């Protein structure tokens, strides 16, 4: 059985009227999705690739 993922919205998105933002779920990997299309496509990254991305944009 697969546990349900917990999704967090980007703090940089603010409370926009359009709801435009991304969400991330961190578990054994990192997944990113569009919050307006939560049932749509999801990008998946390894933990090491996600860490490298976060370091590069911080």
N, C-alpha and C positions, 0 to 999 in steps of 0.2 A: 504494500500500500504506500502511496506517495503522499507525504504531508503537504497540505496547502501552503503555498508561498505567501509571505507577508510582503506587501508592496509599500514603498515610501515615495512620496512626491518630492520633487526637487524643491529645496527651500528658496532657490533663485526664481522660481516661477511666480511666487507671490499669490495673491488672491485675484487673479485676473478674471474678468467677466467671461472671456472665451474659454477659460479652463485649460488653456494651452500649457502643457508641461509634460515632462517625462517622469516615469516612475522607475525605481530600481528595486530589485529583490536580491538579497545576498543570502546564499546558502552554501551548498557545495560548489556553486558557480555564481556568476553575476548575470542577471537578466535585466534588460531594459525594454520598456514599452511606452507607447503613447497613451497618456491617461484618457484621452478622448475615445480611444479604440482599444479598451482593455482586453477585449476578446480577440484582437487582431494579432498581427505578427509580433514576435519577440526576438530581440537580439540577445544572443548568449555569448558570454566571455568566460575564459578560465579566470580563476582568482588572481593569478599572477598578471594576466593581461589587464584585468580591471585595476589592480593596484598601480600598474605602470601608467595607465590612463589618468587615474586620480592624481598621481604625483606630477604628471606633465601639465595638468591644468590648474594645479594649486598654486 
